[in-house]
Amino acid sequence: MAVDHVVIGSGINGLVAASLLALKGDRVLVLERESVPGGCMRTEELAPGYLHDVMAATFVLFMTSPAGATLGPHLARHGFDYCHTPHPTAVLRPGGEAAVLAMDRAANLAALNALAPGDGDAFAADADRVAADAPFLFALLGQRLWSWPMAKLLFGQVRKRGLRGLAGWFGQQLDPMRGWLDSRFDSDTTKALFAPWALHCGLTVSDAYSGAMGRVVAFALEAAGAPIVKGGSGHAARAFAALIAEKGGEVRCGADVDRITVHNGRVTGVRLANGEEIATKSVLASVAPGQLYDRLLDGVNLPEDRAAARRFRHGRGNFQLHFALDTVPEWLTPGLDQVALIHLTDGLDAVSKSSNEAERGLLPVTPTICVGQPSRLDPSRCPEGKAVLWLQIPDAPRVIKGDAAGEIAGTDWDEVRETFADRLQAILSRHIKGFDRLVLARKAYSPRDLERMNVNLVGGDPYGGHCGVDQFFLWRPFAHSTNGEGPVRGLIHIGASTHPGPGLGGGSGFNAAKRLGA
């Protein structure tokens, strides 16, 4: 068997690349080791009639991306559709204080200025500044960095701002979330509204450029919301697979690639774990660096890459917790019923504390909890009058060394998963009337469980590796990386571990397909 392109892994980047190449007319084969396509886009039945997204859930990055703009009309033919709410996110503090961000500038101005005079105006000014910089900023965050178009873009910015002005602009983008929030807002609740989003970028509130990412996220939420896919994220993966099949390609599940075959420094094909060999001159590998260099390219002489892979660092793990509820939950704080994503945290310092505990290998005393209400946006997720809640905890330790509260014994995720889930449920139940009586079913996924479901989520890290500045932008995944290409001709490394990093934007897959003429 021979094809034009083999794509290893059917996450968002692999599916985006395969779709674009299939639309071009190339013969494309996507190989996925798991039994279903989608990578982190996976939907399962929690109880009869209750659908929950196991991991990825919110599609604002794809909806607003170049990949989404190009592929959206094609995917729509295969049932890909969004569900929205005008209230994308909120924060709920332990005492019941809350703030809601809307897709409405006037509403946000009024709500934030009510928390502290000037907070709304500061938010509006920062969002407008992101909008003004959007063509340059989103090019940096999405396009190939080592390219003539990027060089021309930078030259244009030098002409516009001056060399010193451009250097100053880059310096301003390196501020941490804490620096941004403390310097711009007076209300602790306003700060609490934005602080948790640093964690969703694979950062902490003290990391460089987490402030810039916070402003980008805030801008995107106000402008585009927090849409989910009707029927679940797994339905999105099936729509991609149907598009690829429509154009003559194939997404094959249960196909574990054991080796990328290389001859004289050029890709010749892949070999599966069952011994099947597939010839191709182009491989796009949507995998973590360890999978690529320790397994798929084992035996290929790549000393610099292999040494860099050993130094590559993964970030915190994620913990997922899902509930099937007997009725729609009643929040004790009004105004949260139609919010897509609600963070439970006391604020900036609490987010800093929980992520610090997780990074030191401790189960956080009070984790930062993100609560999604998918059935509010998409009633097809559950029976009428019922509800589904999706919880993500972005500050779980990859390897447990202890419990910061001194209450949970054990350092094995398989042993402490349900006890940690009890801690999370206890926090949630303080905010929802009679919550424990509503629960029909509960399913918890520890960082170890997530890695079992997807080998690229090393230690449950969903962001493809630590996203600190030394492993991002020009230096992702390695300091010597160049657009995912290296000494093996015909191989392009894509996925969350490569530029532009994690999320459902599909950027690295889009860039790779364009590099191949799509």
ABEGO torsion letter per residue (X at the ends): XBBABBBBEABAAAAAAAAAAAAAGBBBBBBBABABBGEABBBBBABBGBBBBABBABAAAAAABAAAAAAAAAAAAAGBBBBBBABABBBBBAAGBBBBBBBBAAAAAAAAAAABBGAAAAAAAAAAAAAAAAAAAAAAAABBABBAAAAAAAAAAAAAAEAAAAAAAAAAAABBAAAAAAAABABAAAAAAAAAAAAAAGBBAABBGAAAAAAAAAAAAAAAEBBBBBGEAAAAAAAAAAAAAAAGBBBBBGBBBABBBBBGGBBAEBBBAAGBBBBBABBBBBBBAAAAAAAAABGBBBAAAAAAAAABBBBBBBBBBBBBBABBBBBABBGAAABABBBBBAEAAAAAAAAAAAAAGBBBABBBBBBBBAAAABAAABBBGBBBBBBBBABBBABBAEBAAGABBEABAAAAAAAAAAAAAAAAAAABBGAAAABABBBBBBAAAAAAABAABBGGBAAGEBABAAABEAAOABAABBGGBBABBGBBBBEAABOAEBEAAGAAAAAAAAAAGX
